[in-house]
Amino acid sequence: MRWVLRAALIGFALGIAVIADMLRPGATLLPVQLELALPAVVAFATFAPVLWTINDQQLGRIPWQRTKPVVMALPRALWLVMGVLFLATMLNLSLTFVDGGQDPEALTRAFAGNVAWINAATAALACGILRLRAQPAL
């Protein structure tokens, strides 16, 4: 699970870097499709193992009873950080769709912001799993 945590943090950093690159004047450093693909691939590759682990290596719906201990194991400071990131993601989306979502650059930034949020949430859940595993058994 440590590799998932590291990869998700790297994916989050890539997502933020993509957003920053899109906001800078001039053309992006890499083709936009490649810039978006890098954090998205990391998000899809890391989110599935976290959900698989939370759901006891089973496919299907994940009940809150299995997710709650992972979330409760997180430090409260991380809850605050994730809340701020979630609000920033929602603000990003709402600003994107103010004009009806017709601007392709705004949609691309919104996608990059969502991918960054998914990577951050994956890292937080992986951290919760690792903290639960580190707790002594009762």
Secondary structure, DSSP 8 states (H G I E B T S, - for coil): -HHHHHHHHHHHHHHHHHHHHHHSSSS-SS-HHHHHHHHHHHHHHHHHHHHHHHTTS--S---HHHHHHHHHTS-HHHHHHHHHHHHHHHHHHHHHGGGTS--HHHHHHHHHHHHHHHHHHHHHHHHHHHHHHHS---
